[in-house]
Amino acid sequence: MPGLIQQAYVLAGCRRLAVESAEQAFQQVWERWPEVACDPDPAGLARARTHDYALSPWHRLRPRRSDPDPLPADPVVQALLGLPPWQRRTLLLCDGLDLSLAEAATETQATLAATAARLQNARATLSRQVPDLTAGASRQALGKRVKDVPVVTIARPWSVRTAGERRARTLTRSVFGATSALVALVSVISAVAPTAGDPVDDRRSHRHTARTPGE
């Protein structure tokens, strides 16, 4: 989990959002554990969920809060944050985490050609913004930045598991409560609704029959 938080931190530039991204990913993995356990790469699935959440455009609509732990003046990371999200993620996967081009394409659900183009453009932008940095040094610097994690802000796995179990129990109680309320409402409506032998219906039938001979 510490590695996921740092990856989300590099992608989003916000410690609070990075921790939230990793926690959300682990909660989703825990809630779908039977399915995740059969996945050939559970760690990759958790990583993909973390990156998806960290780069979600919906975060732009949330009220901005000051990050108590801003990114240091690292030229590589600052240049990375200036890249478009998909280039940023591809560069992180390939140069920061040493994934192959095919693995990065699979994780980002992109074609191999699109992934190669994103990586090439990201490296070119990075070399322009940090001209003294070679490609090899860029990979080394980015990899080191991903692995250097301040542990004081990391949520513990047991807390994520507890939060996931609590969330599942709350959702289960809400579903049962809504179902019970719906059943009670249907029962009340059925009890007060007129039946086929209701006296009102009989009187209407008699009046209609009485008018028929004089018509």
Sequence and secondary structure as in RCSB ss.txt:
>XXXX:A:sequence
MPGLIQQAYVLAGCRRLAVESAEQAFQQVWERWPEVACDPDPAGLARARTHDYALSPWHRLRPRRSDPDPLPADP
VVQALLGLPPWQRRTLLLCDGLDLSLAEAATETQATLAATAARLQNARATLSRQVPDLTAGASRQALGKRVKDVP
VVTIARPWSVRTAGERRARTLTRSVFGATSALVALVSVISAVAPTAGDPVDDRRSHRHTARTPGE
>XXXX:A:secstr
 HHHHHHHHHHHS HHHHHHHHHHHHHHHHHTHHHHHTSS HHHHHHHHHHHHHT GGGGGS     SS     H
HHHHHHTS HHHHHHHIIIIIS   HHHHHHHTT  HHHHHHHHHHHHHHHHHHSTT  HHHHHHHHHHHHH   
GGG   HHHHHHHHHHHHHHHHHHHHHHHHHHHHHHHHHHHHS  TT HHHHHHHHHHHHHTTT 
